[in-house]
């Protein structure tokens, strides 16, 4: 089965806070897995792994189809941008070929 992947690096000094806020909000309708220091948000169509660094929140989205991957990136990206609106967070996804 082909795995579709997209990544994004969102510059912020508050990556752990945004990761927790995103997991808490999306966890109402999705499964949340703690993977060491990372968090995985498991949606019905795919998942997104969140990794915090000092300078950024690293996102890795995966799904079984291109359409499903676009759904995962849209859901996660739009919520994160809304939460970080005051700090002008922008999610620029890079889709693997």
C-alpha angles and dihedrals in degrees: 000000000000116000117213115209137190128177136195135181112207113197111229139130088216100061097137092052093049092046091053093045092049093047092047093050098042092039089076089075102017140053116259120206125191108216106185104291092344129084125215121203107204113203124182091257101039143317143261125214117209121206121182123212129173091263106028151016107241115209127195116183123190134182142156096249139028091246092051091047090053089052092052093048092046094050097044096038096048093049093047092049091049092050091047097041093116090055092042095241113184126193113209108184121207112205117211115233 
